[in-house]
Amino acid sequence: MFVFRLLRLIAHLFKGMAVCAFLFPFTSQQGREAHIRRWSRKLLRICGIAIRIDSPLPIPRSLLVSNHVSWLDIFAVNSLQPCRFVAKSEIRSWPLIGWLCAKTGTIFISRGKASDVRRIFKGLVESIEKDEHVAFFPEGTTAAQGTLLPFHANLFEAAIDAKAPVQPYALRYVDANGQLHAAADFIGEMSIAESILTILKARGMTAELKQLPLISTEGAHRRDLARSAREVIATGLGYSLASLNPAGAPADTAPETAPDPQVAPH
């Protein structure tokens, strides 16, 4: 059964590459989003993951943010609404998945490069102004479930400049009893291959994606937005703010540009 699921996953990745290479150049934006949504949902099914989405309101023109648990997060969000994600440049080198992320509009950011931050910031503002759905993970790296790292503030400025609100989502992976599923965690020295094998061997995992109240950017500072988004997402996950340490947002550094004690060297 495990081998069959692994072969299905590999075949599904190659199918996605074929769609990106041969269909996307001749498909409208709406058509591409439909393909990405269906493909992402099937990828989760092949991995044995059910998806439960609580998003009753239309997603407005906004900057979408979420907590970050796993490489699965992009596909969980894309199951609801395909987005242009900001991701660390290392993902571009991942076999198959990196190429697919690039072809579906992912914006890659390099560690420690201020010029990269400026370039990406300008692109984010332009994308939001064109009503494209843009998303990023403000923790800047994955964190074990049950924790929530401080949020980097810099990229929240894009929502301010684009005069758009921030749309937060809470994302978690649970087992049949509603408890956090350890197999979803992608941290420490774990490689992408190890994570995929762990997930394929797991059973009874459900990805839960919950829409949270919009955060207005009018008259706000990016640090305030980062702090507010973290508090809202922590509440949505059922975490106690008092137990999350440190409580505030860090200095204005972009995701993946500053040392972090829980950076996962994937």
C-alpha positions, 0 to 999 in steps of 0.5 A: 500500500505504501509503495502504491501511494508513493508511485501515485504521488510521483505520477501525480507530480509528473502530471502536474509538470506536464499541465504546467508545461503544455496547458498553462501557456494556453489557459486563462488565469481562472483556468490555471487556478482551477487546475491548481486547486484540483491538483492540490486537493488530489495531492493531499488525497494521495498523501492520505490527508483529508482537507477540512476548510472553514472559510465561509466568507469570500476572500477579498483583495488582501494579503493572505498569511498563515502559520507554517507547519509543513511543505504541505501548507502551500497545497492546503491553501491552494485547495481553497484559493491558489495564491502566489506564495513567497518562499525561501529560495532553497525550495526551488532546488527541491526535486519536482516540487520546486519546479512546480512551485516556480511554474505556479507563481511562487516568489522565491526569496534569498537569505540575507539579500536586502536587494531581494527583499526590495524586489519582492516587496515591489512585486507583491504590491503590484500583484495585490494591486492587480487583484492577484491572491498573494500569500506568505508565512510570516514565521519565515520557517516551519514550526512544530505544531503547538508552537508559533514563532514570532512573525517577521514584519517587513512583508506586511508593508506590501498590504499597507502600500497596496491599501489592502487588508490582511487575511489570516488563516489558521492551519493545523493537521490533526488525527482521528481524535482531533489531536495534533498529528506529529507526522505533519511536522517538518522541522530540525534536520528532516529532509523533504524526502524524509517528510514525504515518506513519514506522511505517506506512512501516516494514517488518519490525518486531516488538514484544517484550514480556518478563515479568521477575521480580516485585519485592516491596514489603514493607518497601521504600522507593519509591526502592529500588523505582524503582532495582530496577525500572530495574536489572531492566528494563535487564538484561531489555533487554540493556543494560549498567548501567555504560553507563546514565547517570545510574544512580540514580533521581531525586528523588521527583517524579512522571512529567511533573512535572519538567524532563527533558533528553529530554522529548518535547514531543509 
